Amino acid sequence: MPESATWVNGSNESSTGTAVAVRRRTLLKGAAWSLPVIAAAAAAPLAAASGAPKNALAGVFYVTRSFDQTVTWDGRASSGGQLYVTDTVTGQKITSMSLRFGSTKQVSNWTKVGGGTCWSLPVADGQLTYNGQTFYMYKSVYQCALPLSATNGNTTVNSEFYWQGTVSNPTNLITQRVTQVTQPPSNTAPGATITWIRNVATI
């Protein structure tokens, strides 16, 4: 039976055969999210690799809010974005990946403004209560060829997405990353499901 793991706050507990752990960190670049915005926009990387559990979808993408309440999600390499699955070994297969973006206020007018086609435009995907807050969730699915053959170390995956949406400010954000990766020695698909919640930030 495929295993599953959820990571929050760096603990790793087991319950009825399901590993449960969580970690979160707010990473800031430039002006702090909580300070008044004094430029045309504020930007911060959402999720660095440190602390990532094994076989999680890690890396960096950027979220920018402008004065007109337009928020941009940018994973393009030209902007410094990159994604990869951690701690893989040759022979493993990455069978599915998704990104769920959470906001304490609803996001409207999702629009693709650039980037590639491997990640679908986010669509509403219910709500999630995390750290005492309720988040409206929006899901993007990796839709290029799968499975991906893993390499030793970290396996780089396409991060070429570039979207905009409209959201009232301030709002709190989280990111939930989900992967399915086959496990040695059998490497039987679909593999273990790893769910990793990252970054509570305010914009």
Secondary structure, DSSP 8 states (H G I E B T S, - for coil): ---EEEEEEEEEEEETTEEEEE-------SS-TTS---SSEEEEEE--STT--TT-EEEEEEEEEETTSEEEEE--GGGT-EEEEEEE-TT-EEEEEEEEEEESS--EEEEEEEE-SSB---EEEEEEEETTEEEEEEEEEB-SSS-EE--SEEEEE---EEEEEE--SS-EEEEEEEEEE--TTTT-SS-EEEEEEEEEEE-
